[in-house]
Amino acid sequence: MKKIMLGLLLAVGLVMGVLAGCGQTAKNSVNFGMKDSKLIDKKADQKNDTDITSGEIQVGIVLPTKNEPRWLQDQKQFEEILGNAGFKSQVLFSQGSSTTEKTNVEKLIGKGIKVLLICAQDGSVAAEAVEEARDAGVKVIAYDRLITDTDAVDYFVTFDSFSVGAEQGQYLIDKAPSGTGIPLYLYAGSATDNNAYVFFEGAWSVLQPKIADGTFKIANSSEAEALKGKGNLNRDELGRIIRQITTDWDFSEANAKAAEDLAAVGPDLKGDVAVLAPNDGTSRAIADAFMADTDIISYLITGQDGEKASLQYVIDGRQSMTVFKDTRTLAADSVAMALDLLNGREPVTDTTYNNNVIDIPAKQAAIVVVTKENLKQTMIDSGYYEASDFSGL
């Protein structure tokens, strides 16, 4: 597991550098916010970065929804970091609609943006919107989610999504009760979100051998059961599983699907169970369904994003873990790219992602597994949240 303090120091160092140089869960069951963080000194020497600042908006940002705390965190980080750097930006939300997303992109183009940061609602559908931006001379940075089937994406900034899934799967393996035939419930994000595929692929890469050898028994997916002997799944095979276990990143959908799954199985697929949940919001919703089933003795359940509400669930023993993705790091990487592009410099990247058309230069941010044991160190001592945000620490 990567070290949190190193990751946070690197994140803060990156922002400052840009400005200067430019276990097992008990059966008691598993809701967010973020401490203000001043990552940039307004008095830092901005050199030529201020030369292009004028009345228009330089950076346009399109995020998926206001309804998930994670994206509100990202909004705060963008507005704060870009504002402190002396640039005007505007954040618009697509609210789960690719049509609204395209309209948002067109609005921002009309306001004269030079750089578009976009987290796509649907990675393939968003291609048309970013092509409009490209045709208007706007540089496009895909943010957190890959935009596919187009050559109109200049850069990609993301967390290592495959590793997120792999960490989730490995946690379930490491903390599972002894024996074989442990019921395993699988859930995924939206079938239109490329990240959902990568998360699940990462989890499958470590879980599949333990499914194949009988350690785990898949409880809620006939598609996954049919493919349990195959370690490397192609896109179509991943899609067949994900469409069967999708939550659409929706809390109500996740809770209802979990309740339906539990109602459909017998006592042999209950007792002590393991649950792969894709993110914190769905994890809490799924955990609530498992808590309500009297035949569930205990459950392990994964998550990601480090949401405040889920950290309280972790403290209370309702959620087992979360994969923390420090949005300060991702925002810092995105701002570094935007500033480089605005000033005619080549952004720093460390890998590439193929989007079915081109290999997109990309920058990946680190992730950290958070459990009850290291929660205080990783989430409070690091300055991300205040101790007063939680009870029972």
Rosetta blueprint (number, residue, H / E / L):
1 M L
2 K L
3 K L
4 I H
5 M H
6 L H
7 G H
8 L H
9 L H
10 L H
11 A H
12 V H
13 G H
14 L H
15 V H
16 M H
17 G H
18 V H
19 L H
20 A H
21 G H
22 C L
23 G L
24 Q L
25 T E
26 A L
27 K L
28 N L
29 S L
30 V L
31 N L
32 F L
33 G L
34 M L
35 K L
36 D L
37 S L
38 K L
39 L L
40 I L
41 D L
42 K L
43 K L
44 A L
45 D L
46 Q L
47 K H
48 N H
49 D H
50 T H
51 D L
52 I L
53 T L
54 S L
55 G L
56 E L
57 I L
58 Q L
59 V E
60 G E
61 I E
62 V E
63 L E
64 P L
65 T L
66 K L
67 N L
68 E L
69 P H
70 R H
71 W H
72 L H
73 Q H
74 D H
75 Q H
76 K H
77 Q H
78 F H
79 E H
80 E H
81 I H
82 L H
83 G H
84 N H
85 A L
86 G L
87 F L
88 K L
89 S E
90 Q E
91 V E
92 L E
93 F E
94 S L
95 Q L
96 G L
97 S L
98 S H
99 T H
100 T H
101 E H
102 K H
103 T H
104 N H
105 V H
106 E H
107 K H
108 L H
109 I H
110 G H
111 K L
112 G L
113 I L
114 K L
115 V E
116 L E
117 L E
118 I E
119 C L
120 A L
121 Q L
122 D L
123 G L
124 S L
125 V L
126 A H
127 A H
128 E H
129 A H
130 V H
131 E H
132 E H
133 A H
134 R H
135 D H
136 A L
137 G L
138 V L
139 K E
140 V E
141 I E
142 A E
143 Y E
144 D L
145 R L
146 L L
147 I L
148 T L
149 D L
150 T L
151 D L
152 A L
153 V L
154 D L
155 Y E
156 F E
157 V E
158 T E
159 F E
160 D L
161 S H
162 F H
163 S H
164 V H
165 G H
166 A H
167 E H
168 Q H
169 G H
170 Q H
171 Y H
172 L H
173 I H
174 D H
175 K H
176 A L
177 P L
178 S L
179 G L
180 T L
181 G L
182 I E
183 P E
184 L E
185 Y E
186 L E
187 Y L
188 A E
189 G L
190 S L
191 A L
192 T L
193 D L
194 N H
195 N H
196 A H
197 Y H
198 V H
199 F H
200 F H
201 E H
202 G H
203 A H
204 W H
205 S H
206 V H
207 L H
208 Q H
209 P H
210 K H
211 I H
212 A H
213 D L
214 G L
215 T L
216 F E
217 K E
218 I E
219 A L
220 N L
221 S L
222 S H
223 E H
224 A H
225 E H
226 A H
227 L L
228 K L
229 G L
230 K L
231 G L
232 N L
233 L L
234 N L
235 R H
236 D H
237 E H
238 L H
239 G H
240 R H
241 I H
242 I H
243 R H
244 Q H
245 I H
246 T E
247 T L
248 D L
249 W L
250 D L
251 F H
252 S H
253 E H
254 A H
255 N H
256 A H
257 K H
258 A H
259 A H
260 E H
261 D H
262 L H
263 A H
264 A H
265 V L
266 G L
267 P H
268 D H
269 L H
270 K L
271 G E
272 D E
273 V E
274 A E
275 V E
276 L E
277 A L
278 P L
279 N L
280 D H
281 G H
282 T H
283 S H
284 R H
285 A H
286 I H
287 A H
288 D H
289 A H
290 F H
291 M H
292 A H
293 D L
294 T L
295 D L
296 I E
297 I E
298 S E
299 Y E
300 L E
301 I E
302 T L
303 G L
304 Q E
305 D L
306 G L
307 E L
308 K H
309 A H
310 S H
311 L H
312 Q H
313 Y H
314 V H
315 I H
316 D H
317 G L
318 R L
319 Q L
320 S L
321 M L
322 T E
323 V E
324 F E
325 K L
326 D L
327 T H
328 R H
329 T H
330 L H
331 A H
332 A H
333 D H
334 S H
335 V H
336 A H
337 M H
338 A H
339 L H
340 D H
341 L H
342 L H
343 N L
344 G L
345 R L
346 E L
347 P L
348 V L
349 T L
350 D L
351 T E
352 T E
353 Y E
354 N E
355 N L
356 N L
357 V L
358 I L
359 D E
360 I E
361 P E
362 A E
363 K E
364 Q E
365 A E
366 A L
367 I L
368 V E
369 V E
370 V E
371 T L
372 K L
373 E L
374 N L
375 L H
376 K H
377 Q H
378 T H
379 M H
380 I H
381 D L
382 S L
383 G L
384 Y L
385 Y L
386 E L
387 A H
388 S H
389 D H
390 F L
391 S L
392 G L
393 L L
